[in-house]
Amino acid sequence: MSIIGDKIHRIRDFRGMTQKQLGVAVGFDEKSADVRIAQYESGTRTPKQALVEKIAEVLDVNPRFLADDEILGAEGVMMILFELDEHYHISIQDCEDKGGNSRKGICFGSILMTDFLSEWQRRKKDLADGKISKAEYTEWKLNWPKTTDDCGKHEPSKEWRNL
């Protein structure tokens, strides 16, 4: 499965859609709609950007979330961090996890990145504390930054909570 295919599959399942429903919703013929989506999910075909945007619209996610970036492996993550360091001056800190194990943490020399990470930290804590559901947390991530409220400083432009 390709990275974009995996993301389409996970979000389609999260939205409770079949491959056929998604395919028809993006404009494929009903007879081949499920086959086409299956091809994208398996990685045998790669959707063009216009189709990625249409799929994102139907799945109600930020189109950038579907980007087929090669970041899932440790080497890909390191390459992204190297590039981020050029823009946000990353420092690497020694820290411990909850079990007392030695770990490394990263800090960004950017107020904006600190604000973004603070809100993410808050959402993860709200999830752990049962204040939001896993579905709400997923919705927040899928539509970020439209779902951001800057840690309660303003209303998000897209509602993500099931109140």
Order of alpha helices (4+ residues) and beta strands (2+ residues): alpha-alpha-alpha-alpha-alpha-beta-beta-alpha-alpha
